[in-house]
Amino acid sequence: MSSVRRQQPAIPGNWLLDFFALLAALAAVGVPPRPALVLLAYVVAALLGMILFTPGCLGLVEAGLPRTLAMAGIGAGEASLATLAYRIAA
């Protein structure tokens, strides 16, 4: 069995844990996260992360995630701080 086939069952778990890390980062900065809106911001950031302009998509996620969180109703300062904590943790 190829290594890719062995890793496929772990992919959804990785996404789920990554999403929970973002929720935890928001809670850590004092923002009561709304999971549906945070999920939308997470998906947008994941799509931005697929654009490979820079190594590790450095900058795209950091610029896009705070903006999508702000559009979801989270203050810009809290969104930026939570994004920083999330990117450090994840």
Phi, psi and omega in degrees: 000136182287159181292331179294318180294328178287331183275341184304319179296338182276345185298310179299325177296322178296315178299317181296315178294325177295318177297317178295328176296322177293318176299318180294322178295320177295317179295326181293330179268006174091017179258124175287107186289140172259105191306322182294317180288324177293324177297318177299314178297321179296317180295317177299317179295323178295321177293320175298325179292344178277348177276116190259068175275325183234158178300128180068015183055032181301124178102322182291312179291319181295331178274324185278322184295314178299324180292318179290326175294322178295322177293337178276002175102009179263139181301149184298319179295314179294322180295319180293316179295318178295323177296317177299313179297320180296314182292327176291318182286323184263000000 
